[in-house]
């Protein structure tokens, strides 16, 4: 029996595994980087061990340090979570060689399936050995790992070399393995997967299907179980292929077999030899705790002959600290408050007051709704996200709500190109027009021009806010009856709650302020000073960092005086395990270059200047 378990991971998956361990009476050990010293996993685990450094390469990708931490903390088992070293056979061997229990498949099974190239060969699929114009578009893909990292779509031959280079660099940074391969890219397919669970006694369960078609940068955003609209014949084929893949490598534990479904046909993609981010939807539908099942299997327990029956429908949405309207730019800062209404599951690795840094994935939380039908699950999850209170960095919350209510998604007609087609509409600003007034009234509560209420109405007051990228002015006045504003009736106003009556309908506004940032219900505003300070002006053609991160590459031969063309990639930034290209805004001459590889930059930092010719 396992008594103490170390989780070789961070964030929400570490906390999620700790939760199950607590229910099973198993003591827990966290490992943490210096950046995560005060993060939630290190706080909730029974024991925590430091991994010196901040980057993944220094910490969560150092299998040797993690094994030493497990031994030092007295752990007798290691759970890898997902990402990082979860599909690294050498790490699994090192854990076993140290006399510890490995919560996962054998190193040999990982070796066979974790490399997507070898997995395809095992399933009888020939790799694409030569790229020509005739087989475009193609997808460059990392052979190890997942989560959309190390993936690039190539639509023109001249893009191939650059895509290979950037994919290799991103894969090496995320997984410690820069191997990539090329496969045909299927347009408008659906990403469908099958959850498998296998024990050491020869039993393999197929626990339904999941649809994960809504993706950005090849990383899943919304997932659901079961995958809607699949006919019984196709479902049976998916189950048969998934079972065949698991049995081919004597698989043990939880794993996922992924497919691309197009024109009624299933194309094998890969087998992920680990727990998936989206496992909670399967847990909800089958009434299982997959982490508990993983632990029992590792202890030698046998599965029942048949899996439990499925019940209802579940949908998961990933809440990211990112701005979808700015090319999904990661966001950093303090998470002041995160709360969702009752009735949905929230898996997170953060609590109020935690900092969101630049080194790791920008996912803040996963929200999961389960209901008897898909329509009810959609309504429950979209409503919960709409009413959620998220105070801190910009997130994709509004995108999630609109996606869940989009007619293409509600009708289950989505595919992996959903955001390519609809992102502009889904990110069109639609702020609450009464939010600035509510913020101003809350700020003005208890104030008057002379320190007390006057007998006569005062002159109108105003306050300016930045909302959805635009400046808004809220005008109000103090009267002997309280605060008032044109066009509405102020029913109530204090520092935390404002009630307005608009055309006979009362609306409530919860108001919370953190410095100059004001949150009115789900709308974020920035209070602007009455007399703005002079702001720094940058020269035309200035390239500013769209996010905090590390400069990982400068274009070959780029130096001051170089001639560049509009759209040329000049600088590569790495933030939250993804690489972002900074391109020339116009054709011209590079007159200033302010950064070098390895340099850390903050958002808004001046990187370079291109003089338009």
C-alpha positions as CSV (number, residue, x, y, z in Angstrom):
1,X,0.0,0.0,0.0
2,X,1.2,3.5,-0.9
3,X,1.6,5.7,2.2
4,X,3.4,8.8,0.8
5,X,3.1,10.1,-2.7
6,X,5.2,12.8,-4.5
7,X,3.6,14.7,-7.4
8,X,6.3,15.6,-10.0
9,X,4.3,18.6,-11.2
10,X,2.8,21.9,-10.2
11,X,-0.4,24.0,-10.5
12,X,-3.9,22.6,-10.6
13,X,-3.0,19.0,-11.4
14,X,-0.8,18.8,-8.3
15,X,-3.6,20.1,-6.2
16,X,-6.1,17.8,-7.8
17,X,-3.9,14.7,-7.1
18,X,-3.3,15.9,-3.5
19,X,-7.1,16.1,-3.0
20,X,-7.6,12.4,-3.9
21,X,-4.6,11.4,-1.8
22,X,-6.2,13.2,1.2
23,X,-9.4,11.2,0.7
24,X,-7.4,7.9,0.5
25,X,-5.3,8.8,3.6
26,X,-2.0,9.1,1.6
27,X,0.5,11.7,2.7
28,X,1.6,14.1,0.0
29,X,4.9,15.7,-1.1
30,X,5.1,18.7,-3.4
31,X,8.2,19.8,-5.4
32,X,8.4,23.5,-6.2
33,X,10.6,25.9,-8.1
34,X,11.7,29.2,-6.6
35,X,9.0,30.9,-8.5
36,X,6.4,28.5,-7.0
37,X,7.7,28.7,-3.4
38,X,4.5,30.2,-2.1
39,X,2.2,28.6,-4.7
40,X,-0.9,26.6,-3.6
41,X,0.6,23.1,-4.1
42,X,3.5,23.8,-1.8
43,X,1.1,25.2,0.8
44,X,-1.4,22.3,0.8
45,X,1.0,19.3,0.6
46,X,2.1,17.7,3.8
47,X,5.7,18.2,2.7
48,X,7.4,20.3,0.1
49,X,10.9,20.1,-1.5
50,X,12.6,23.0,-3.3
51,X,13.9,22.6,-6.8
52,X,16.4,25.5,-7.2
53,X,15.7,27.8,-10.1
54,X,12.7,29.1,-11.9
55,X,12.6,27.8,-15.5
56,X,11.2,24.3,-16.3
57,X,14.6,23.2,-17.5
58,X,16.1,24.0,-14.1
59,X,13.2,22.5,-12.1
60,X,10.3,20.4,-13.3
61,X,12.2,18.9,-16.1
62,X,15.1,17.7,-13.8
63,X,14.1,14.1,-13.1
64,X,17.3,13.5,-11.1
65,X,16.3,16.3,-8.6
66,X,12.8,15.1,-8.4
67,X,13.8,11.5,-7.6
68,X,16.2,12.8,-4.9
69,X,13.3,14.8,-3.5
70,X,11.1,11.8,-3.3
71,X,13.7,9.8,-1.5
72,X,14.6,12.6,0.9
73,X,10.9,13.2,1.8
74,X,10.2,9.5,2.4
75,X,7.8,9.1,-0.5
76,X,7.2,5.6,-1.7
77,X,5.4,6.6,-5.0
78,X,5.6,9.3,-7.7
79,X,2.7,10.6,-9.8
80,X,3.9,12.6,-12.8
81,X,0.6,14.5,-13.5
82,X,0.6,15.8,-17.1
83,X,3.2,17.7,-19.1
84,X,6.8,18.1,-18.0
85,X,8.2,14.6,-17.4
86,X,4.9,12.6,-17.5
87,X,5.8,10.9,-20.8
88,X,9.5,10.6,-20.3
89,X,10.5,6.9,-20.1
90,X,13.9,7.7,-18.6
91,X,12.2,9.5,-15.7
92,X,9.9,6.5,-15.1
93,X,12.9,4.2,-15.1
94,X,14.7,6.4,-12.6
95,X,11.7,6.4,-10.3
96,X,11.5,2.6,-10.4
97,X,15.3,2.2,-10.1
98,X,15.1,4.2,-6.9
99,X,12.7,1.6,-5.5
100,X,9.6,3.8,-5.8
101,X,6.2,3.0,-7.2
102,X,5.5,4.7,-10.6
103,X,1.9,5.8,-11.0
104,X,1.6,5.2,-14.7
105,X,2.4,2.8,-17.5
106,X,5.7,1.0,-17.9
107,X,8.7,2.8,-19.3
108,X,8.6,0.5,-22.3
109,X,4.9,1.4,-23.0
110,X,5.8,5.1,-22.6
111,X,8.7,4.7,-25.0
112,X,6.5,3.0,-27.6
113,X,3.7,5.5,-27.4
114,X,5.0,8.8,-26.1
115,X,7.0,9.3,-29.3
116,X,4.3,10.1,-31.8
117,X,6.4,8.8,-34.7
118,X,6.9,5.4,-33.1
119,X,3.3,5.2,-32.1
120,X,2.2,5.7,-35.7
121,X,4.5,3.0,-36.8
122,X,3.1,0.7,-34.1
123,X,-0.4,1.4,-35.4
124,X,0.7,0.7,-39.0
125,X,0.7,4.3,-40.2
126,X,3.5,5.4,-42.5
127,X,5.1,8.8,-41.7
128,X,5.3,11.6,-44.2
129,X,9.0,11.4,-45.3
130,X,9.0,14.2,-47.9
131,X,7.1,17.5,-48.0
132,X,6.2,18.7,-51.5
133,X,3.7,21.3,-52.7
134,X,1.3,18.5,-53.5
135,X,0.8,17.4,-49.8
136,X,0.5,20.9,-48.3
137,X,-0.8,21.9,-45.8
138,X,1.2,19.9,-43.3
139,X,1.6,20.0,-39.5
140,X,5.0,20.1,-37.8
141,X,4.6,18.4,-34.5
142,X,6.7,17.6,-31.4
143,X,7.4,13.9,-31.1
144,X,7.1,14.1,-27.3
145,X,4.8,15.9,-25.0
146,X,1.5,17.6,-25.8
147,X,-0.5,20.7,-25.0
148,X,-0.1,22.2,-28.4
149,X,3.6,23.0,-27.9
150,X,6.0,22.4,-30.7
151,X,3.3,22.5,-33.3
152,X,3.2,24.6,-36.5
153,X,0.9,24.6,-39.6
154,X,2.8,25.0,-42.9
155,X,0.9,26.1,-45.9
156,X,3.8,27.1,-48.1
157,X,7.1,25.3,-48.7
158,X,9.2,28.4,-47.9
159,X,7.7,28.4,-44.4
160,X,8.8,24.8,-43.6
161,X,12.4,25.4,-42.4
162,X,11.3,28.2,-40.0
163,X,8.5,26.1,-38.7
164,X,10.8,23.2,-38.0
165,X,13.3,25.4,-36.2
166,X,10.8,27.1,-34.0
167,X,8.9,23.9,-33.2
168,X,12.1,22.2,-32.2
169,X,13.1,25.0,-29.9
170,X,9.6,25.2,-28.3
171,X,9.5,21.4,-27.8
172,X,13.0,21.3,-26.3
173,X,12.0,24.0,-23.9
174,X,8.7,22.4,-22.8
175,X,9.6,18.7,-22.8
176,X,13.4,18.5,-22.9
177,X,13.2,16.8,-26.3
178,X,13.4,18.7,-29.6
179,X,12.4,15.9,-31.9
180,X,9.7,16.9,-34.4
181,X,8.0,15.2,-37.3
182,X,5.7,16.2,-40.2
183,X,2.2,14.8,-41.0
184,X,-0.6,15.9,-43.3
185,X,-2.8,18.5,-41.9
186,X,-6.5,17.7,-42.1
187,X,-8.7,20.8,-42.5
188,X,-12.0,21.1,-40.5
189,X,-11.6,17.8,-38.6
190,X,-12.9,17.1,-35.2
191,X,-10.5,16.2,-32.4
192,X,-12.0,13.1,-30.7
193,X,-10.3,10.9,-28.1
194,X,-11.0,7.8,-26.1
195,X,-10.1,7.4,-22.4
196,X,-8.6,4.0,-21.5
197,X,-7.9,2.5,-18.2
198,X,-6.0,-0.8,-17.8
199,X,-4.8,-2.9,-14.9
200,X,-2.0,-5.4,-14.5
201,X,-4.4,-8.3,-14.8
202,X,-5.3,-7.9,-18.5
203,X,-8.4,-5.8,-18.3
204,X,-8.8,-2.7,-20.5
205,X,-11.6,-0.3,-20.1
206,X,-12.7,2.2,-22.7
207,X,-14.4,5.0,-20.8
208,X,-16.3,6.8,-23.6
209,X,-15.3,9.5,-26.0
210,X,-14.4,13.2,-25.6
211,X,-14.6,16.0,-28.1
212,X,-11.7,18.5,-27.8
213,X,-12.2,20.4,-31.1
214,X,-12.2,23.9,-29.7
215,X,-8.5,24.7,-29.7
216,X,-6.1,27.7,-29.9
217,X,-2.6,27.1,-31.0
218,X,-3.4,23.4,-31.0
219,X,-4.1,23.5,-27.3
220,X,-7.5,22.5,-26.1
221,X,-9.8,25.2,-24.7
222,X,-13.2,23.4,-24.3
223,X,-13.7,19.7,-24.0
224,X,-16.8,17.5,-23.5
225,X,-17.9,13.9,-22.9
226,X,-19.3,12.1,-24.7
227,X,-18.3,13.5,-28.1
228,X,-21.6,14.5,-29.6
229,X,-23.0,13.3,-33.0
230,X,-20.9,10.2,-33.5
231,X,-22.7,7.2,-35.0
232,X,-22.5,3.8,-33.3
233,X,-20.3,2.3,-36.0
234,X,-17.7,5.1,-35.7
235,X,-17.8,4.9,-31.9
236,X,-17.2,1.2,-32.0
237,X,-14.3,1.7,-34.4
238,X,-12.8,4.3,-32.0
239,X,-13.1,1.9,-29.0
240,X,-11.6,-0.9,-31.0
241,X,-8.6,1.1,-32.1
242,X,-8.0,2.5,-28.6
243,X,-8.2,-1.0,-27.1
244,X,-5.8,-2.3,-29.7
245,X,-3.3,0.5,-29.0
246,X,-3.4,-0.2,-25.3
247,X,-3.0,-3.9,-25.7
248,X,-0.2,-3.5,-28.2
249,X,2.1,-2.2,-25.5
250,X,0.6,-4.0,-22.4
251,X,-0.6,-0.7,-21.2
252,X,-1.3,-0.1,-17.5
253,X,-3.0,2.9,-15.9
254,X,-4.9,5.8,-17.4
255,X,-4.2,6.9,-21.0
256,X,-5.9,8.6,-23.9
257,X,-5.9,7.6,-27.6
258,X,-6.5,10.7,-29.8
259,X,-8.0,10.8,-33.3
260,X,-8.9,13.3,-36.0
261,X,-12.4,12.6,-37.3
262,X,-13.2,14.0,-40.8
263,X,-15.8,12.8,-43.3
264,X,-16.9,10.1,-41.1
265,X,-13.5,8.5,-40.8
266,X,-11.1,8.3,-37.8
267,X,-7.4,9.1,-38.3
268,X,-5.1,8.0,-35.4
269,X,-3.1,10.8,-34.0
270,X,-1.3,9.6,-30.9
271,X,-1.6,7.9,-27.5
272,X,-1.0,10.1,-24.5
273,X,0.5,7.8,-21.8
274,X,-0.7,9.9,-18.9
275,X,-3.7,11.6,-17.3
276,X,-5.2,14.3,-19.5
277,X,-6.1,17.8,-18.5
278,X,-9.6,17.1,-19.5
279,X,-10.1,13.9,-17.4
280,X,-12.7,15.5,-15.2
281,X,-15.4,15.3,-17.9
282,X,-14.9,11.5,-18.0
283,X,-15.0,11.4,-14.2
284,X,-18.3,13.2,-14.1
285,X,-20.0,11.1,-16.8
286,X,-18.8,7.7,-15.3
287,X,-18.8,8.6,-11.7
288,X,-15.1,7.8,-11.2
289,X,-12.0,9.3,-9.6
290,X,-9.4,8.5,-12.2
291,X,-6.5,9.5,-9.9
292,X,-7.8,7.0,-7.3
293,X,-8.1,4.3,-10.0
294,X,-4.5,5.1,-11.1
295,X,-3.3,4.6,-7.5
296,X,-5.2,1.4,-7.0
297,X,-3.9,-0.1,-10.2
298,X,-0.4,0.8,-9.2
299,X,-1.0,-1.0,-5.9
300,X,-2.0,-4.1,-7.9
301,X,-5.7,-4.0,-7.6
302,X,-7.8,-5.4,-10.5
303,X,-10.5,-3.5,-12.4
304,X,-14.0,-5.0,-12.6
305,X,-14.7,-6.9,-15.8
306,X,-16.9,-4.0,-17.2
307,X,-16.6,-0.3,-16.6
308,X,-19.5,1.6,-15.0
309,X,-22.2,3.0,-17.2
310,X,-22.1,6.5,-18.5
311,X,-24.6,9.1,-17.2
312,X,-25.4,12.5,-18.7
313,X,-23.0,15.0,-20.3
314,X,-20.1,17.0,-19.0
315,X,-18.3,20.0,-20.4
316,X,-15.0,21.6,-19.3
317,X,-13.7,25.0,-20.1
318,X,-10.1,26.1,-19.4
319,X,-9.7,29.5,-17.9
320,X,-6.5,31.1,-19.1
321,X,-4.6,34.3,-18.1
322,X,-4.4,35.5,-21.7
323,X,-5.9,38.0,-24.1
324,X,-7.6,36.3,-27.0
325,X,-8.0,39.6,-28.8
326,X,-4.2,40.1,-28.9
327,X,-3.1,36.9,-30.4
328,X,-3.7,35.0,-27.2
329,X,-1.0,37.0,-25.4
330,X,-0.3,35.6,-21.9
331,X,-1.0,37.9,-19.0
332,X,0.7,38.2,-15.7
333,X,0.1,39.9,-12.4
334,X,-1.8,39.3,-9.1
335,X,-4.9,37.2,-9.0
336,X,-6.9,39.1,-6.5
337,X,-10.0,37.0,-6.5
338,X,-11.3,33.9,-8.3
339,X,-14.7,32.4,-7.5
340,X,-17.4,30.6,-9.5
341,X,-21.0,29.9,-8.5
342,X,-22.0,26.6,-6.8
343,X,-23.0,23.8,-9.2
344,X,-19.8,23.5,-11.2
345,X,-16.4,21.9,-10.4
346,X,-13.4,24.2,-10.1
347,X,-9.9,22.7,-10.4
348,X,-7.2,25.4,-9.8
349,X,-3.7,25.8,-8.5
350,X,-4.2,29.4,-7.4
351,X,-5.9,31.2,-4.5
352,X,-6.6,34.9,-3.9
353,X,-3.5,37.0,-3.8
354,X,-1.3,34.6,-5.8
355,X,1.0,35.9,-8.5
356,X,0.7,34.7,-12.1
357,X,4.3,34.6,-13.5
358,X,5.9,34.2,-16.9
359,X,7.6,30.7,-16.6
360,X,4.7,28.3,-16.9
361,X,1.4,27.6,-18.6
362,X,-1.2,30.4,-18.3
363,X,-4.0,28.2,-17.3
364,X,-5.6,29.5,-14.1
365,X,-8.4,26.9,-13.6
366,X,-10.7,24.4,-15.2
367,X,-14.5,24.7,-14.8
368,X,-16.6,21.6,-15.3
369,X,-20.4,21.2,-15.5
370,X,-22.3,17.9,-15.5
371,X,-26.0,17.6,-16.3
372,X,-28.4,15.0,-17.7
373,X,-28.2,16.5,-21.3
374,X,-25.7,18.4,-23.3
375,X,-27.9,21.5,-23.6
376,X,-28.3,21.6,-19.8
377,X,-24.6,21.2,-19.2
378,X,-23.9,24.1,-21.7
379,X,-26.4,26.3,-20.0
380,X,-25.0,25.5,-16.5
381,X,-21.3,26.1,-17.5
382,X,-21.9,29.3,-19.6
383,X,-24.0,30.7,-16.8
384,X,-21.5,30.0,-14.1
385,X,-18.6,31.5,-16.1
386,X,-20.7,34.6,-16.8
387,X,-21.3,35.1,-13.1
388,X,-17.8,34.2,-12.1
389,X,-15.7,36.8,-10.3
390,X,-12.2,37.0,-11.7
391,X,-10.2,39.9,-10.5
392,X,-6.6,40.1,-11.8
393,X,-5.0,39.6,-15.2
394,X,-7.0,39.6,-18.3
395,X,-8.5,36.2,-19.0
396,X,-10.4,34.4,-21.8
397,X,-13.6,34.2,-19.7
398,X,-15.7,36.2,-22.1
399,X,-14.5,34.1,-25.0
400,X,-15.5,30.9,-23.2
401,X,-19.0,32.2,-22.5
402,X,-19.5,33.3,-26.1
403,X,-18.0,30.0,-27.4
404,X,-20.4,27.9,-25.3
405,X,-23.3,29.9,-26.7
406,X,-22.2,30.1,-30.3
407,X,-24.8,28.4,-32.6
408,X,-22.1,26.3,-34.3
409,X,-21.1,24.9,-30.9
410,X,-24.5,24.4,-29.5
411,X,-25.5,22.5,-32.6
412,X,-22.3,20.3,-32.3
413,X,-21.1,21.4,-35.7
414,X,-17.7,22.6,-34.5
415,X,-14.2,21.5,-35.7
416,X,-10.6,22.4,-35.0
417,X,-10.9,25.6,-37.2
418,X,-13.6,27.1,-35.0
419,X,-11.5,29.9,-33.6
420,X,-9.8,30.6,-37.0
421,X,-13.3,31.4,-38.3
422,X,-15.0,33.1,-35.4
423,X,-12.3,34.7,-33.2
424,X,-12.9,38.2,-34.4
425,X,-16.6,38.0,-33.5
426,X,-16.0,36.2,-30.3
427,X,-13.6,38.9,-29.1
428,X,-15.6,41.9,-30.2
429,X,-15.8,44.2,-27.1
430,X,-19.2,44.3,-25.5
431,X,-18.7,46.0,-22.2
432,X,-21.6,46.9,-19.9
433,X,-22.4,50.6,-20.6
434,X,-23.5,51.2,-17.0
435,X,-20.3,49.8,-15.5
436,X,-18.4,53.1,-15.5
437,X,-21.3,54.9,-13.8
438,X,-21.6,52.1,-11.1
439,X,-17.9,52.4,-10.5
440,X,-18.1,56.2,-10.2
441,X,-21.1,56.1,-7.8
442,X,-19.3,53.5,-5.6
443,X,-16.2,55.7,-5.5
444,X,-18.3,58.7,-4.7
445,X,-20.2,57.1,-1.9
446,X,-20.2,59.3,1.2
447,X,-18.4,62.1,-0.5
448,X,-19.5,65.6,-1.2
449,X,-17.7,68.7,-2.5
450,X,-17.5,70.2,1.0
451,X,-17.3,67.1,3.2
452,X,-21.1,66.8,3.8
453,X,-24.4,66.8,2.0
454,X,-25.5,70.2,0.7
455,X,-29.1,71.4,0.9
456,X,-29.0,72.1,-2.9
457,X,-27.9,69.9,-5.8
458,X,-24.2,70.2,-6.6
459,X,-22.6,70.7,-9.9
460,X,-22.2,67.5,-12.0
461,X,-19.1,65.4,-11.1
462,X,-17.3,63.2,-13.5
463,X,-14.8,60.3,-13.4
464,X,-13.0,58.7,-16.3
465,X,-12.3,55.0,-16.8
466,X,-10.6,52.9,-19.4
467,X,-12.9,50.0,-20.4
468,X,-12.3,47.6,-23.3
469,X,-9.5,49.8,-24.6
470,X,-11.6,52.9,-24.8
471,X,-12.1,55.9,-22.4
472,X,-15.5,56.4,-20.8
473,X,-16.7,59.3,-18.7
474,X,-19.3,58.8,-15.9
475,X,-21.2,61.8,-14.8
476,X,-23.1,62.1,-11.6
477,X,-24.0,64.6,-8.9
478,X,-24.6,64.8,-5.1
479,X,-28.1,65.9,-4.0
480,X,-29.7,66.2,-0.6
481,X,-31.3,62.9,-1.3
482,X,-28.1,61.2,-2.2
483,X,-26.3,60.4,-5.5
484,X,-28.1,60.9,-8.8
485,X,-27.3,60.6,-12.5
486,X,-29.1,61.4,-15.7
487,X,-31.1,58.7,-17.4
488,X,-31.2,56.3,-14.5
489,X,-32.5,56.2,-10.9
490,X,-29.9,55.5,-8.3
491,X,-31.8,53.1,-6.0
492,X,-28.7,52.4,-3.8
493,X,-25.0,53.2,-3.8
494,X,-22.3,52.2,-1.4
495,X,-18.6,51.3,-1.8
496,X,-19.4,47.6,-2.7
497,X,-22.9,47.6,-4.2
498,X,-24.8,49.9,-6.6
499,X,-28.4,49.4,-7.7
500,X,-29.7,51.3,-10.7
501,X,-33.1,51.4,-12.2
502,X,-33.0,51.7,-16.0
503,X,-36.3,51.9,-17.9
504,X,-38.1,50.5,-14.9
505,X,-35.7,47.5,-14.5
506,X,-33.5,47.3,-11.5
507,X,-29.9,46.1,-12.0
508,X,-27.3,45.3,-9.3
509,X,-23.6,46.0,-9.7
510,X,-21.1,44.5,-7.4
511,X,-18.0,46.8,-7.2
512,X,-14.5,45.8,-6.1
513,X,-11.4,47.9,-6.3
514,X,-7.8,46.9,-6.3
515,X,-5.6,49.9,-6.8
516,X,-6.6,51.7,-10.0
517,X,-8.3,48.5,-11.3
518,X,-12.1,48.4,-10.7
519,X,-14.3,45.3,-11.2
520,X,-18.0,45.9,-11.8
521,X,-19.7,42.5,-12.0
522,X,-17.7,40.8,-14.8
523,X,-16.4,44.1,-16.3
524,X,-12.9,45.3,-15.6
525,X,-12.1,49.0,-15.7
526,X,-9.1,51.2,-15.0
527,X,-9.6,54.4,-13.1
528,X,-7.9,57.3,-14.9
529,X,-6.4,60.3,-13.1
530,X,-8.3,63.6,-13.3
531,X,-5.2,65.3,-14.6
532,X,-3.2,62.8,-16.7
533,X,0.6,62.8,-16.3
534,X,2.6,63.3,-19.4
535,X,3.2,59.8,-21.0
536,X,6.2,58.5,-22.7
537,X,5.9,58.6,-26.4
538,X,7.7,56.0,-28.6
539,X,9.0,56.7,-32.1
540,X,7.0,55.5,-35.0
541,X,7.8,51.9,-35.8
542,X,8.7,51.0,-32.3
543,X,8.3,47.3,-31.4
544,X,7.1,46.9,-27.9
545,X,6.9,43.6,-25.9
546,X,3.3,42.4,-26.0
547,X,3.9,40.4,-22.8
548,X,6.6,39.8,-20.2
549,X,9.0,37.1,-21.2
550,X,12.5,36.0,-22.3
551,X,14.1,36.9,-25.6
552,X,15.1,33.5,-27.0
553,X,16.2,34.4,-30.5
554,X,17.1,37.3,-32.8
555,X,16.7,36.9,-36.5
556,X,19.9,35.8,-38.2
557,X,22.0,38.8,-39.3
558,X,19.7,41.3,-37.6
559,X,21.6,44.4,-36.5
560,X,21.1,48.2,-36.5
561,X,21.1,49.4,-40.1
562,X,19.6,46.1,-41.5
563,X,16.9,46.2,-44.1
564,X,13.7,44.4,-43.2
565,X,10.4,43.6,-44.9
566,X,7.0,44.0,-43.5
567,X,6.0,40.8,-41.7
568,X,9.6,39.5,-41.3
569,X,10.1,37.8,-37.9
570,X,12.7,39.8,-36.0
571,X,12.6,38.7,-32.4
572,X,11.2,35.6,-30.6
573,X,9.9,35.9,-27.1
574,X,9.1,33.0,-24.8
575,X,6.4,33.4,-22.2
576,X,4.5,30.7,-20.4
577,X,6.2,27.9,-22.3
578,X,5.1,29.3,-25.7
579,X,7.2,31.2,-28.3
580,X,5.8,34.4,-29.8
581,X,7.2,36.1,-32.9
582,X,7.7,39.8,-33.1
583,X,7.5,40.9,-36.7
584,X,8.4,44.0,-38.7
585,X,5.4,46.4,-38.8
586,X,6.6,47.8,-42.2
587,X,9.4,47.5,-44.7
588,X,12.3,49.7,-43.8
589,X,15.5,50.0,-41.8
590,X,16.1,48.7,-38.3
591,X,17.4,51.8,-36.6
592,X,17.5,50.5,-33.0
593,X,17.9,47.1,-31.4
594,X,17.5,47.1,-27.6
595,X,17.5,43.4,-26.7
596,X,19.7,40.3,-26.9
597,X,19.0,36.5,-26.5
598,X,18.5,35.6,-22.9
599,X,17.3,39.0,-21.8
600,X,14.2,39.3,-19.7
601,X,11.7,42.0,-20.7
602,X,8.5,43.4,-19.2
603,X,5.3,44.1,-21.1
604,X,5.6,47.4,-23.0
605,X,9.4,47.3,-23.1
606,X,11.0,48.8,-26.2
607,X,12.5,46.0,-28.3
608,X,13.5,47.6,-31.5
609,X,12.6,50.4,-33.9
610,X,11.9,50.0,-37.7
611,X,12.0,53.2,-39.7
612,X,9.4,52.9,-42.5
613,X,10.9,53.6,-45.9
